[in-house]
Amino acid sequence: MDKFDQAIINELRKNARQSISHIADQVSLSRSAVTERIKRLEKNGTIRGYQVLLSESQKQGVSAYFEIEHTCARSNEIIPTFQAIPEIQTCFGISGSMDLLVFVKAGSMQRLHEIREFIDAQDTIKSIKTHVVMSEWINNLG
């Protein structure tokens, strides 16, 4: 990935719906070059998709972060358990007293509770803390 690819990605992060012409102007490339580069970035998996991000007040359902401490020798041993839950959006290994930070988007508080209870019931889970998202003020993740 070169500086032009990075510039294109930065433009798409600002507004994925802006025209190819506008992006081309911003990154000093032709429209055809920008189109080719976007297609290549999509094909090689650098750009995995586009999404609509709603403000928290417009969302249906509930989002939460789970801080999880487990007893596995390695964190990747427990990952298949999380991969089986479609509401789990991300799972990060973190430093500190907890091992994992898991982000969940559930359709209801009841479903969030069910997911938490399922995770907590696993033999390898030592502790779990839940942080329900109340507001979102900054999101630069795209």
The 8 nearest C-alpha neighbors of each residue, nearest first, counted from 0:
[[1, 4, 5, 2, 3, 40, 45, 36],
 [0, 2, 4, 3, 5, 6, 7, 36],
 [1, 3, 5, 4, 6, 0, 7, 26],
 [4, 2, 6, 5, 1, 7, 26, 0],
 [3, 5, 7, 1, 6, 2, 0, 8],
 [4, 6, 2, 8, 3, 7, 9, 1],
 [7, 5, 3, 9, 8, 4, 2, 26],
 [8, 6, 4, 10, 9, 5, 3, 11],
 [7, 9, 11, 5, 10, 6, 12, 4],
 [10, 8, 6, 12, 7, 11, 5, 13],
 [9, 11, 7, 13, 12, 8, 6, 14],
 [10, 12, 15, 8, 14, 13, 9, 7],
 [13, 11, 9, 141, 10, 14, 15, 8],
 [12, 14, 10, 11, 9, 15, 141, 139],
 [13, 15, 11, 16, 12, 17, 10, 141],
 [16, 14, 11, 17, 12, 13, 49, 10],
 [17, 15, 14, 18, 11, 19, 49, 13],
 [18, 16, 14, 15, 21, 19, 22, 11],
 [17, 19, 21, 20, 16, 22, 15, 23],
 [18, 20, 22, 21, 23, 30, 17, 33],
 [21, 19, 23, 18, 22, 30, 24, 29],
 [20, 22, 24, 18, 23, 19, 25, 17],
 [21, 23, 25, 19, 24, 20, 26, 18],
 [24, 22, 28, 20, 26, 30, 21, 25],
 [25, 23, 21, 27, 22, 26, 20, 28],
 [24, 26, 22, 23, 27, 21, 10, 28],
 [25, 27, 23, 24, 28, 6, 22, 3],
 [28, 26, 24, 23, 25, 29, 22, 3],
 [29, 27, 23, 26, 32, 33, 30, 24],
 [28, 30, 32, 31, 23, 33, 27, 24],
 [29, 31, 33, 23, 32, 20, 19, 34],
 [30, 32, 34, 29, 33, 35, 28, 36],
 [33, 31, 35, 29, 34, 30, 36, 28],
 [32, 34, 36, 30, 35, 31, 23, 37],
 [33, 35, 31, 37, 32, 36, 30, 38],
 [36, 34, 32, 38, 33, 37, 31, 39],
 [35, 37, 39, 33, 38, 34, 40, 32],
 [38, 36, 40, 34, 39, 35, 33, 41],
 [37, 39, 41, 35, 36, 40, 42, 34],
 [38, 40, 42, 36, 41, 37, 43, 35],
 [41, 39, 37, 45, 43, 46, 38, 42],
 [42, 40, 46, 38, 44, 39, 43, 45],
 [41, 43, 39, 44, 40, 38, 45, 46],
 [42, 44, 40, 41, 45, 39, 46, 38],
 [45, 43, 41, 46, 47, 42, 40, 39],
 [44, 46, 40, 43, 41, 47, 42, 39],
 [47, 45, 41, 44, 40, 48, 43, 42],
 [48, 46, 44, 45, 41, 49, 40, 42],
 [49, 47, 46, 50, 41, 44, 45, 15],
 [48, 50, 15, 51, 47, 46, 141, 16],
 [51, 49, 52, 48, 141, 15, 53, 47],
 [50, 52, 53, 49, 141, 15, 54, 16],
 [53, 51, 50, 54, 141, 58, 55, 138],
 [54, 52, 57, 58, 55, 51, 56, 59],
 [53, 55, 56, 57, 58, 52, 135, 134],
 [54, 56, 58, 57, 134, 135, 53, 133],
 [55, 57, 54, 58, 134, 53, 59, 135],
 [58, 56, 54, 55, 53, 59, 52, 60],
 [59, 57, 55, 56, 53, 60, 54, 61],
 [58, 60, 57, 106, 61, 107, 56, 55],
 [61, 59, 106, 107, 105, 58, 108, 62],
 [60, 62, 105, 107, 104, 108, 106, 59],
 [63, 61, 104, 132, 103, 131, 105, 60],
 [64, 62, 131, 132, 103, 130, 102, 65],
 [63, 65, 102, 130, 101, 129, 103, 131],
 [64, 66, 129, 101, 128, 100, 67, 130],
 [65, 67, 100, 128, 127, 99, 97, 64],
 [68, 66, 127, 99, 97, 98, 126, 65],
 [67, 69, 97, 98, 126, 125, 124, 127],
 [70, 68, 124, 125, 123, 71, 67, 98],
 [69, 71, 123, 125, 124, 72, 68, 73],
 [72, 70, 73, 69, 123, 74, 76, 77],
 [71, 73, 70, 74, 76, 69, 75, 77],
 [74, 72, 71, 75, 76, 77, 70, 69],
 [73, 75, 76, 77, 71, 72, 78, 92],
 [74, 76, 78, 77, 73, 79, 71, 72],
 [77, 75, 74, 78, 73, 71, 79, 72],
 [76, 78, 75, 79, 80, 74, 71, 81],
 [77, 79, 75, 81, 80, 76, 82, 74],
 [80, 78, 82, 81, 77, 83, 76, 75],
 [81, 79, 78, 83, 82, 77, 84, 118],
 [80, 82, 78, 83, 79, 84, 87, 77],
 [81, 83, 79, 84, 80, 78, 85, 87],
 [82, 84, 81, 80, 85, 79, 87, 78],
 [83, 85, 82, 81, 86, 87, 80, 114],
 [86, 84, 87, 83, 82, 88, 81, 103],
 [87, 85, 104, 103, 84, 105, 88, 106],
 [86, 88, 103, 85, 84, 89, 102, 104],
 [87, 89, 102, 103, 86, 104, 90, 101],
 [90, 88, 102, 101, 87, 91, 103, 100],
 [89, 91, 101, 100, 102, 99, 92, 88],
 [92, 90, 100, 99, 93, 101, 89, 98],
 [91, 93, 99, 98, 100, 90, 94, 74],
 [94, 92, 99, 98, 91, 100, 95, 97],
 [93, 95, 98, 97, 96, 92, 99, 100],
 [96, 94, 97, 93, 98, 99, 68, 92],
 [95, 97, 98, 94, 68, 93, 67, 66],
 [96, 98, 68, 95, 67, 99, 66, 94],
 [99, 97, 68, 93, 92, 67, 94, 69],
 [100, 98, 92, 67, 93, 91, 66, 97],
 [99, 101, 66, 91, 90, 65, 67, 92],
 [100, 102, 90, 65, 64, 89, 99, 91],
 [103, 101, 64, 89, 88, 63, 87, 90],
 [102, 104, 87, 63, 86, 62, 88, 105],
 [105, 103, 62, 86, 61, 87, 63, 88],
 [106, 104, 61, 111, 107, 86, 60, 110],
 [105, 107, 60, 61, 110, 59, 104, 108],
 [108, 106, 60, 110, 109, 105, 61, 111],
 [107, 109, 111, 110, 112, 61, 60, 105],
 [108, 110, 112, 107, 111, 113, 106, 105],
 [109, 111, 113, 107, 112, 108, 105, 114],
 [112, 110, 108, 114, 109, 113, 105, 115],
 [111, 113, 115, 109, 110, 114, 116, 108],
 [114, 112, 110, 116, 111, 115, 117, 109],
 [115, 113, 117, 111, 112, 116, 110, 118],
 [114, 116, 112, 118, 117, 113, 119, 111],
 [115, 117, 119, 113, 114, 118, 120, 112],
 [118, 116, 114, 120, 115, 119, 113, 121],
 [117, 119, 115, 120, 116, 121, 114, 124],
 [118, 120, 116, 117, 121, 124, 115, 127],
 [121, 119, 117, 118, 116, 122, 124, 115],
 [122, 120, 123, 119, 118, 124, 117, 80],
 [123, 121, 124, 120, 125, 119, 70, 69],
 [122, 124, 70, 69, 121, 71, 125, 77],
 [125, 123, 69, 121, 122, 126, 119, 68],
 [124, 126, 69, 68, 70, 123, 127, 67],
 [127, 125, 68, 124, 67, 69, 128, 119],
 [126, 128, 67, 66, 65, 68, 129, 119],
 [129, 127, 66, 65, 67, 130, 126, 64],
 [128, 130, 65, 64, 131, 66, 127, 63],
 [129, 131, 64, 63, 65, 132, 128, 66],
 [130, 132, 63, 62, 133, 129, 64, 61],
 [133, 131, 63, 62, 134, 130, 61, 64],
 [132, 134, 131, 135, 55, 62, 61, 63],
 [135, 133, 55, 132, 136, 56, 54, 131],
 [134, 136, 137, 55, 54, 133, 138, 132],
 [135, 137, 134, 138, 54, 55, 139, 133],
 [136, 138, 135, 139, 140, 134, 54, 141],
 [139, 137, 140, 136, 141, 135, 52, 54],
 [138, 140, 141, 137, 12, 13, 136, 9],
 [141, 139, 138, 12, 137, 13, 52, 9],
 [140, 12, 139, 138, 13, 50, 52, 11]]
